Structure formats: structure tokens, C-alpha cells
Amino acid sequence: MILILLLSVITINVSAQDTLYLEQLTNGLASPVFVVSPPGDSRLFIVEQPGRIRIFDDTLYTVPFLDIQPQVRYGGEQGLLGLAFHPNYASNGQFFVNYTTLDDTDLYTHISRFTVSAGNPNIANAAVEDTLLRQFQPFGNHNGGMLAFGPDGYLYIGFGDGGSSGDPLNSGQTANTLLGKMLRIDVNSGSPYAIPPSNPYVGKPDTLDEIWAFGLRNPWRYSFDRSTGDLYIADVGQNLIEEIDFQPAASIGGENYGWRLKEAINCYNPTSNCENGVTLVDPISHYFRGGIPFRCSITGGYIYRGSCLPQYNGHYFYADYCSSQIWSIKYDGNSVIDSTEYILSLPVSSISSFGEDASGELYVVSLDGAIYRIVPEGGSTQCNTGDCCQGIRGNIDNDASDFIDISDLVYFVAYAFGNPAGPAPFCYEEADVNSDVVLDISDIVYLVSYMFGAPAGPAPLVC
């Protein structure tokens, strides 16, 4: 009977919790557009659009990690726009940037590799730049800017359609240009890079080998789910609709997300019969521009896979740049099964990006100069502490006896599903009962099975 009662509590709909709590980490930055951590590293690296990368590690470092302002063309949608650390950064020190620059009077995007300096982990060697790719930009907008390593170890580069309005060059559907595409390259071999042999257009005439997917207008942030490997792409619309595109981890590439044939779910050019003879992939979610507050441009984010906020596990966060609204969706591979709009605990303006640290916690970036962390109600001082667990996992209420009892389970359920939520666990490692580095429903089920199962489930693991 107790088991049935507890499991009925566990099914409470967490989407009713609609306040997103934010903690400001730092401000006074110069047009920040991104924040990220290297794998296994506690530091945050903040990209400033004029051409610098700053480090935040409990405090904002005065000396930049990288300063390439002299070669960066900055203004409007141009500048230093993206940063990706090599999966083996701890051993090879390599990181990659995406920025715009002028060659005489022509605008180009550079994808370049730098390395950390030999003598100081907080300073990069700015004097040695390995330019992997140069792409001419016919107009000053829709440069894309994101780059990210996929779970396959390849570097994914998202290019916009080259700008102006309406994709006048039809870049999104043209096979002999990198514009309007998602690219996939191998930075571990070749010079300056190699083409993965599994890219879908390798060896096909009149189609560039780097292309992984077609039909993007301006992919302003995309990310891989660190748990499943699925890819979520936020693509900025033309006049009417902002969209979220999806690529499952099992994809072999070759998707066409529609632009300029379609703007999200609507035909654009041509205005009717736009899918004649072409297989297009519609977005999994979209929203319309305009309204009050005024919405104008999507900012893509991440699937939450951290430990501090188990109620958001599996939710994809995104925002609108103009309205500064934040939403999340949960997608099950077939349809969106949860959608939430959040009330923010702190006012945030001009959301230029989200960020994800090495532990899977999420951050919000304001172009006006501030970085915020998404936190549990009341703060996050105990999130991801690695040395607080004692004995066996499961003493969630932190009583002195290290004894696991019904109060631990009630504490956990109140925190994860209460409305309002109960207090956060003192030690998240204690609450990670099954030791999978994620606080979620499986930890509660694990405890219930151990305490009330017949026969009892496995005991919580040692710290």
C-alpha cells in the first residue's frame, strides 16, 4: 500500500512549476554571446562578440583567455560568435572559434583552431592560428556562428544563408555552397581537415562533401543532448515563424530543413506547392513572431542533463532575443509532450545565448553584459559538490546518522515534485542514488524499490 501511495505522488506533473530561478554570476562584459566549459573543467569561458574570450571561475578574470580583436570584424550580427573545445582538450589544449573578418572589403567567416599556452592554463596562444575554413559572406547578416563537437567526435558548423532577406542566392537549397547548411568535418586528420567518409554527399557530383544537412536560414545556436546524442537546431525565421529543428542521434545526415522553400511549416518561395519533388523535415516546434511582448528571433539552448534541477531533466530550453521570454519543451522522438513558458526570477534582457557547463548545468547570456545560472529556488551553493557524500548514497535529508529512512524519500519527492518545491538536497551526490550523474525519477524509483520492494531492490551505492 505504501509503495502504491508513493508512486502515485511521483506522477505529479512538474510542468506546473513555471518560475525559472536565476542567479547572476557576473556583469559588465562586452556583448557576450556564448558561454561554455571544456569537458571536465569547472571554469566558464565567455565569448565576447568584439573578439575576446574571458574566464569566470568564482570570479571574472581580468586578463582574457584569448584576444583576437584586431582581426575580428565586429558589429550587428558580425564578430566572434562561437567557441568549441576539443573533446580531448585536457590533453591536447585545442579549441575552435567562429568569427567574421574583412579581407580588403570582403566579409569572410573564419573557422580557426588555437591552443592553450604551454605555461598558463588561463591564457591561449593567440599568436598561432590554424585557419581551417574561410567562407565568403555576400551580405553582413545571417553568419550563423555556432560550432560544436558531436558525440561522434566530428565538428559541426552551422552556416546561415549568407544574408540580405529572403535568401536571394537560394543558398539554403544550393548544393555547391556551404551557406545555409550544417557542415560536419574531421579536425583530427587531414590538412586543414578531413571529410568524414560517412558524410551523406561524399563523392556526389556538384555537392560539397562537407555538407551534413540542407535548408537552414540562420541557425542561431544548436546543441547535442549529452544523454542521447540527438541534435536540436534553433533556426531564425524570415518574417513570420521561429523554429526548432531536430535530428536524431541515429541520423545518417542529408536532412533538408526547408529554407527557402519553407519558413518553418509555411511555404515561402514558392508560396504554394513548395514540397514538389523534395523531401523536407518540418520543425518539431515553432512559434510566431510579433505579439506582446514582441517576439522577433529565436535563441537556441540545451537539453538539461544536470543534477541541480531534476524536474527539468530532458527539457530543451530556448528563448526569444527581443521579448526575453524563456520556454522549454520535452520531445519524445515523435511529438512534444511538455511545453512550458517561464516567469523569470530576475529581469533579463537581450538573451543572446544559453550555455552548458561540464556538469550539465545551464546558463543564460545577456548581450547587455551579464551571465546568469539557472538554479534551484533559494540558490545553488550545494550543486555538484563532489566531496559531500558520506557512506552510502541516499541520506538526502543529511541527518547525522547517515541512515536511510522514509524522511529521505519524502524530502526527495517534495524537492522534485512539490509545488512549491521543497528544499534542495544538501548534497547532490547523496541524492544521486543510482550513481548515473543525473537526479531524476529513476533515483526515486530506486529508493522506493530498495525500501518497499518485495523482494527489495538493490541497496544505494557507496559514495
C-alpha positions as CSV (number, residue, x, y, z in Angstrom):
1,M,0.0,0.0,0.0
2,I,2.8,2.4,0.9
3,L,4.5,1.6,-2.4
4,I,1.4,2.4,-4.4
5,L,0.8,5.7,-2.5
6,L,4.4,6.8,-3.0
7,L,4.3,6.0,-6.7
8,S,1.1,8.0,-7.1
9,V,2.9,11.0,-5.7
10,I,5.7,10.6,-8.1
11,T,3.4,11.0,-11.1
12,I,2.7,14.7,-10.3
13,N,3.0,16.9,-13.5
14,V,6.1,19.0,-13.0
15,S,5.2,21.3,-15.9
16,A,3.1,23.3,-13.4
17,Q,6.3,24.8,-12.0
18,D,6.6,27.8,-14.2
19,T,9.1,30.1,-12.3
20,L,12.7,29.8,-13.5
21,Y,15.2,30.9,-10.9
22,L,18.3,32.7,-12.0
23,E,21.5,33.7,-10.2
24,Q,23.6,36.5,-11.7
25,L,27.3,35.4,-11.8
26,T,28.9,38.4,-13.4
27,N,28.2,41.5,-15.5
28,G,30.0,44.4,-17.2
29,L,31.0,42.1,-20.1
30,A,31.4,43.4,-23.7
31,S,28.5,42.0,-25.7
32,P,28.7,38.4,-24.5
33,V,27.3,35.9,-27.0
34,F,28.2,32.4,-25.6
35,V,29.5,30.6,-22.5
36,V,30.8,27.0,-22.3
37,S,33.2,24.8,-20.3
38,P,35.8,22.3,-21.5
39,P,35.0,18.7,-20.7
40,G,35.7,18.0,-17.0
41,D,36.6,21.6,-16.3
42,S,35.0,23.8,-13.7
43,R,35.8,27.1,-15.4
44,L,33.4,29.0,-17.6
45,F,34.7,30.5,-20.8
46,I,32.7,33.6,-22.0
47,V,32.7,34.7,-25.6
48,E,32.6,38.5,-26.1
49,Q,31.5,39.5,-29.6
50,P,34.2,42.1,-30.2
51,G,36.8,39.4,-30.1
52,R,37.7,38.2,-26.6
53,I,37.2,35.1,-24.5
54,R,37.1,35.6,-20.8
55,I,37.3,33.1,-17.9
56,F,34.9,33.0,-15.0
57,D,35.9,30.8,-12.1
58,D,34.1,32.1,-9.0
59,T,35.3,35.5,-10.2
60,L,35.8,37.1,-13.6
61,Y,39.5,37.0,-14.6
62,T,40.9,40.4,-15.7
63,V,43.3,39.0,-18.4
64,P,41.4,37.5,-21.4
65,F,42.0,33.8,-22.3
66,L,42.1,34.9,-25.9
67,D,42.1,38.3,-27.5
68,I,41.8,38.5,-31.3
69,Q,40.1,41.8,-31.6
70,P,42.4,43.2,-34.3
71,Q,41.3,40.5,-36.8
72,V,37.6,40.4,-35.9
73,R,35.0,42.4,-37.8
74,Y,32.5,43.4,-35.1
75,G,29.1,44.9,-35.4
76,G,25.5,43.9,-35.9
77,E,25.5,40.1,-36.4
78,Q,29.3,40.0,-37.0
79,G,32.0,39.3,-34.6
80,L,33.5,36.5,-32.5
81,L,30.4,34.2,-32.5
82,G,31.3,30.7,-31.4
83,L,33.7,28.6,-29.4
84,A,34.1,24.8,-29.1
85,F,36.6,22.9,-27.0
86,H,38.1,19.7,-28.4
87,P,36.7,16.6,-26.6
88,N,40.4,15.9,-25.6
89,Y,41.1,19.5,-24.6
90,A,42.6,18.3,-21.3
91,S,45.4,16.6,-23.2
92,N,45.8,18.5,-26.5
93,G,44.7,22.0,-25.5
94,Q,42.9,22.6,-28.7
95,F,39.8,24.8,-29.1
96,F,38.0,26.2,-32.2
97,V,36.4,29.6,-32.9
98,N,34.0,31.0,-35.4
99,Y,34.4,34.7,-36.3
100,T,33.9,37.2,-39.1
101,T,36.8,39.2,-40.6
102,L,37.4,41.5,-43.5
103,D,39.7,40.6,-46.4
104,D,40.2,44.0,-48.0
105,T,36.5,45.0,-48.3
106,D,35.0,41.5,-48.4
107,L,33.5,39.8,-45.4
108,Y,34.5,36.2,-44.5
109,T,33.8,33.7,-41.8
110,H,36.9,32.0,-40.4
111,I,36.8,28.7,-38.6
112,S,40.1,28.6,-36.7
113,R,42.0,26.4,-34.3
114,F,44.0,27.8,-31.3
115,T,45.7,26.0,-28.4
116,V,46.2,26.9,-24.8
117,S,49.7,28.2,-23.9
118,A,52.2,25.8,-22.5
119,G,52.9,27.7,-19.3
120,N,49.5,29.0,-18.3
121,P,46.1,27.2,-18.5
122,N,44.3,30.5,-18.3
123,I,46.0,32.0,-21.4
124,A,45.7,30.8,-25.0
125,N,48.5,31.2,-27.6
126,A,46.9,33.8,-29.8
127,A,50.0,34.1,-32.0
128,V,49.4,30.8,-33.7
129,E,46.1,30.5,-35.6
130,D,45.3,27.5,-37.8
131,T,42.6,28.6,-40.1
132,L,40.6,25.5,-41.2
133,L,38.0,27.2,-43.3
134,R,37.3,30.6,-44.9
135,Q,33.7,31.2,-46.2
136,F,32.8,34.4,-48.2
137,Q,29.8,36.2,-46.8
138,P,27.9,38.0,-49.5
139,F,26.0,40.2,-47.0
140,G,26.5,41.3,-43.5
141,N,23.9,39.2,-41.7
142,H,23.0,35.5,-41.2
143,N,26.5,34.4,-40.5
144,G,25.5,31.5,-38.3
145,G,28.3,31.4,-35.7
146,M,27.8,28.2,-33.8
147,L,30.2,25.3,-33.8
148,A,30.0,22.2,-31.6
149,F,31.5,18.7,-31.4
150,G,29.1,15.9,-31.8
151,P,29.1,12.6,-29.9
152,D,30.9,11.1,-32.9
153,G,33.9,13.4,-32.3
154,Y,33.3,15.4,-35.5
155,L,33.0,19.2,-35.6
156,Y,29.6,20.5,-36.7
157,I,29.5,24.0,-38.2
158,G,26.2,25.8,-38.8
159,F,26.2,28.5,-41.6
160,G,23.4,30.9,-42.3
161,D,22.2,31.6,-45.8
162,G,24.6,34.5,-46.4
163,G,22.1,37.2,-45.5
164,S,20.1,40.0,-47.0
165,S,16.4,39.0,-46.9
166,G,14.6,36.0,-48.4
167,D,17.8,34.2,-49.3
168,P,18.3,35.9,-52.7
169,L,21.0,33.5,-53.8
170,N,18.9,30.4,-52.8
171,S,21.9,29.2,-50.7
172,G,19.8,27.0,-48.4
173,Q,18.9,24.8,-51.4
174,T,22.1,25.1,-53.5
175,A,24.4,22.1,-53.3
176,N,27.7,23.9,-54.3
177,T,27.8,26.4,-51.4
178,L,28.4,25.9,-47.7
179,L,25.9,28.7,-46.9
180,G,22.6,27.6,-45.4
181,K,23.9,24.3,-44.3
182,M,25.1,22.2,-41.4
183,L,28.6,21.0,-42.0
184,R,30.5,18.0,-40.5
185,I,34.3,17.8,-40.6
186,D,37.1,15.8,-39.0
187,V,39.6,18.0,-37.3
188,N,41.8,15.1,-36.1
189,S,43.2,14.3,-39.5
190,G,43.8,15.8,-42.9
191,S,45.1,19.3,-43.7
192,P,43.5,21.5,-42.7
193,Y,40.7,18.9,-42.0
194,A,39.3,15.7,-43.4
195,I,35.9,14.8,-44.7
196,P,34.2,12.0,-42.6
197,P,33.6,9.1,-45.0
198,S,30.1,8.8,-43.7
199,N,29.0,12.3,-44.8
200,P,26.0,11.9,-47.0
201,Y,27.2,13.6,-50.1
202,V,30.8,12.3,-50.3
203,G,31.7,11.7,-54.0
204,K,28.4,13.1,-55.3
205,P,28.9,15.5,-58.2
206,D,28.1,19.2,-57.7
207,T,27.6,18.8,-53.9
208,L,30.2,19.8,-51.4
209,D,31.5,16.9,-49.3
210,E,31.4,19.0,-46.0
211,I,27.6,19.2,-46.1
212,W,25.7,17.3,-43.5
213,A,22.2,18.9,-43.8
214,F,20.5,21.5,-46.1
215,G,17.9,24.2,-45.7
216,L,18.9,26.5,-42.8
217,R,18.3,30.2,-42.7
218,N,20.4,31.3,-39.7
219,P,21.0,28.6,-37.1
220,W,21.5,30.7,-34.0
221,R,22.6,28.0,-31.6
222,Y,22.3,24.3,-31.7
223,S,23.3,21.6,-29.3
224,F,23.6,17.9,-28.8
225,D,21.7,16.2,-26.0
226,R,24.6,14.8,-23.9
227,S,22.5,11.8,-22.9
228,T,21.0,10.7,-26.2
229,G,23.2,12.4,-28.8
230,D,20.1,14.0,-30.5
231,L,20.7,17.4,-32.2
232,Y,18.4,20.4,-31.6
233,I,18.8,23.4,-34.0
234,A,17.1,26.8,-33.5
235,D,16.7,28.4,-36.8
236,V,15.8,32.1,-37.1
237,G,12.8,32.8,-39.3
238,Q,12.2,35.4,-42.1
239,N,9.1,37.4,-41.3
240,L,6.7,35.1,-39.5
241,I,7.9,31.9,-37.7
242,E,10.8,30.9,-35.5
243,E,11.6,27.1,-35.5
244,I,13.3,24.3,-33.6
245,D,14.6,21.5,-35.9
246,F,15.6,18.0,-34.7
247,Q,18.0,15.4,-35.9
248,P,18.0,12.0,-34.1
249,A,21.3,10.6,-33.0
250,A,20.8,7.7,-35.4
251,S,20.6,10.0,-38.4
252,I,22.9,9.4,-41.4
253,G,22.6,13.0,-42.4
254,G,21.1,14.5,-45.5
255,E,18.1,16.2,-43.9
256,N,16.6,19.2,-45.6
257,Y,15.0,21.6,-43.1
258,G,13.3,23.6,-45.8
259,W,14.6,27.1,-46.2
260,R,13.9,28.9,-48.5
261,L,11.2,26.6,-49.9
262,K,9.5,26.9,-46.5
263,E,9.7,29.1,-43.5
264,A,9.1,26.5,-40.7
265,I,5.7,25.0,-41.6
266,N,4.6,27.5,-44.3
267,C,5.6,27.6,-47.9
268,Y,7.8,30.6,-48.6
269,N,9.3,30.5,-52.1
270,P,7.3,29.3,-53.9
271,T,4.3,30.3,-51.9
272,S,2.5,27.1,-52.7
273,N,3.3,23.5,-53.7
274,C,6.8,24.1,-52.2
275,E,7.5,20.4,-51.5
276,N,7.0,19.3,-55.1
277,G,9.6,16.5,-55.5
278,V,11.6,17.5,-52.4
279,T,11.5,15.7,-49.0
280,L,11.6,18.3,-46.3
281,V,11.8,17.9,-42.5
282,D,9.4,20.1,-40.6
283,P,10.4,21.6,-37.2
284,I,9.3,19.8,-34.0
285,S,8.2,23.1,-32.5
286,H,7.7,26.7,-33.7
287,Y,6.3,30.0,-32.6
288,F,5.1,33.1,-34.4
289,R,6.8,36.5,-34.3
290,G,5.1,39.6,-33.0
291,G,2.7,39.8,-30.1
292,I,3.1,41.3,-26.7
293,P,5.9,41.2,-25.6
294,F,7.2,41.5,-29.1
295,R,9.0,38.3,-30.4
296,C,11.5,38.5,-33.2
297,S,14.3,36.0,-33.1
298,I,14.9,32.6,-31.5
299,T,17.9,31.8,-29.4
300,G,18.6,28.1,-29.1
301,G,19.7,26.4,-25.9
302,Y,20.3,22.9,-24.5
303,I,18.6,19.8,-23.2
304,Y,19.0,20.0,-19.4
305,R,21.0,17.0,-18.1
306,G,22.5,18.5,-14.9
307,S,22.0,17.4,-11.3
308,C,20.7,20.5,-9.6
309,L,17.2,20.7,-11.2
310,P,15.9,17.1,-11.8
311,Q,12.5,18.4,-12.6
312,Y,13.9,19.8,-15.9
313,N,15.7,16.6,-17.0
314,G,15.2,16.1,-20.7
315,H,13.7,19.6,-21.3
316,Y,15.1,21.7,-24.1
317,F,15.4,25.4,-23.2
318,Y,15.3,28.2,-25.7
319,A,14.4,31.9,-25.7
320,D,13.4,34.9,-27.9
321,Y,16.0,37.6,-28.2
322,C,13.6,40.5,-28.4
323,S,11.0,39.5,-25.8
324,S,13.5,37.9,-23.4
325,Q,11.0,35.1,-22.9
326,I,12.3,31.6,-22.0
327,W,10.5,28.4,-22.7
328,S,11.2,24.7,-22.6
329,I,9.9,21.7,-24.5
330,K,10.2,18.0,-23.9
331,Y,10.3,15.9,-27.1
332,D,9.9,12.1,-27.0
333,G,11.1,11.5,-30.6
334,N,7.6,11.7,-32.1
335,S,5.9,14.7,-30.5
336,V,6.4,17.5,-27.9
337,I,4.9,16.1,-24.7
338,D,5.5,19.1,-22.5
339,S,5.8,22.8,-23.2
340,T,6.4,25.5,-20.5
341,E,6.8,29.2,-20.5
342,Y,8.7,30.6,-17.5
343,I,8.4,33.6,-15.3
344,L,12.0,34.7,-14.6
345,S,13.0,35.4,-11.0
346,L,15.4,38.2,-12.3
347,P,14.8,40.5,-15.2
348,V,17.0,39.6,-18.2
349,S,17.3,41.5,-21.5
350,S,18.6,40.6,-25.0
351,I,19.1,36.8,-24.5
352,S,21.9,36.1,-26.9
353,S,22.7,32.6,-25.9
354,F,22.5,29.8,-23.4
355,G,25.5,27.9,-22.1
356,E,26.2,24.5,-20.6
357,D,29.0,23.7,-18.1
358,A,30.9,20.4,-17.7
359,S,28.3,19.2,-15.2
360,G,25.3,19.8,-17.4
361,E,24.1,22.9,-15.6
362,L,22.7,25.7,-17.8
363,Y,23.4,29.4,-18.1
364,V,21.7,32.4,-19.8
365,V,23.7,35.0,-21.6
366,S,22.5,38.6,-22.0
367,L,24.1,40.7,-24.8
368,D,23.8,43.6,-22.4
369,G,26.7,42.2,-20.4
370,A,25.6,39.7,-17.8
371,I,25.8,35.9,-17.3
372,Y,23.1,34.1,-15.3
373,R,23.0,30.5,-14.0
374,I,19.7,28.6,-13.8
375,V,19.4,27.4,-10.2
376,P,17.0,25.8,-7.7
377,E,14.8,28.1,-5.7
378,G,16.9,29.7,-3.0
379,G,20.3,29.3,-4.8
380,S,22.7,26.7,-5.9
381,T,25.6,26.6,-3.4
382,Q,25.3,22.8,-2.9
383,C,25.0,21.9,-6.5
384,N,27.6,19.4,-7.9
385,T,29.7,19.4,-4.8
386,G,32.0,16.4,-5.2
387,D,33.2,15.7,-1.6
388,C,30.0,16.0,0.5
389,C,28.8,12.4,0.1
390,Q,29.5,10.1,3.1
391,G,29.0,6.4,3.4
392,I,26.3,5.2,1.1
393,R,24.1,7.4,-1.2
394,G,20.6,8.1,-0.1
395,N,20.8,10.2,3.1
396,I,19.1,13.0,1.3
397,D,18.0,14.9,4.4
398,N,21.5,14.9,5.7
399,D,20.7,13.6,9.2
400,A,23.7,12.8,11.3
401,S,23.2,9.1,11.5
402,D,23.6,8.5,7.7
403,F,20.5,6.3,8.0
404,I,18.2,6.0,5.0
405,D,14.5,6.1,6.0
406,I,11.1,7.4,4.9
407,S,12.1,11.0,5.6
408,D,14.8,10.9,2.9
409,L,12.2,9.7,0.4
410,V,9.6,12.3,1.4
411,Y,12.4,15.0,1.2
412,F,13.3,14.0,-2.3
413,V,9.7,13.8,-3.6
414,A,8.9,17.2,-2.1
415,Y,12.0,18.7,-3.8
416,A,11.5,17.2,-7.2
417,F,7.7,17.4,-7.5
418,G,6.4,19.8,-4.8
419,N,4.5,22.9,-5.8
420,P,6.2,24.9,-4.4
421,A,9.3,22.7,-4.4
422,G,10.8,21.7,-1.1
423,P,14.4,22.5,-0.2
424,A,17.2,21.2,-2.4
425,P,19.2,18.2,-1.2
426,F,22.2,19.3,0.8
427,C,24.5,17.0,-1.2
428,Y,23.5,16.2,-4.8
429,E,25.9,13.2,-4.9
430,E,23.9,11.7,-1.9
431,A,20.7,12.2,-3.9
432,D,22.1,10.5,-7.0
433,V,21.2,7.1,-5.5
434,N,21.8,5.1,-8.7
435,S,25.1,6.9,-9.4
436,D,24.2,7.9,-13.0
437,V,25.2,11.6,-12.5
438,V,21.6,12.8,-13.0
439,L,18.9,13.4,-10.4
440,D,15.7,12.2,-11.9
441,I,12.7,9.9,-11.4
442,S,14.9,6.8,-11.6
443,D,16.6,7.8,-8.3
444,I,13.3,8.0,-6.5
445,V,12.1,4.6,-8.0
446,Y,15.4,3.1,-7.0
447,L,14.9,4.3,-3.3
448,V,11.2,3.1,-3.3
449,S,12.3,-0.3,-4.7
450,Y,15.0,-0.7,-2.1
451,M,12.8,0.4,0.9
452,F,9.5,-1.2,0.0
453,G,10.0,-3.7,-2.8
454,A,9.2,-7.4,-2.2
455,P,11.8,-8.6,-2.8
456,A,13.8,-5.4,-2.0
457,G,15.7,-3.8,-4.8
458,P,19.5,-3.2,-4.7
459,A,20.9,-1.0,-2.0
460,P,22.1,2.5,-2.8
461,L,25.7,2.6,-3.9
462,V,28.6,3.7,-1.9
463,C,29.9,7.2,-2.4
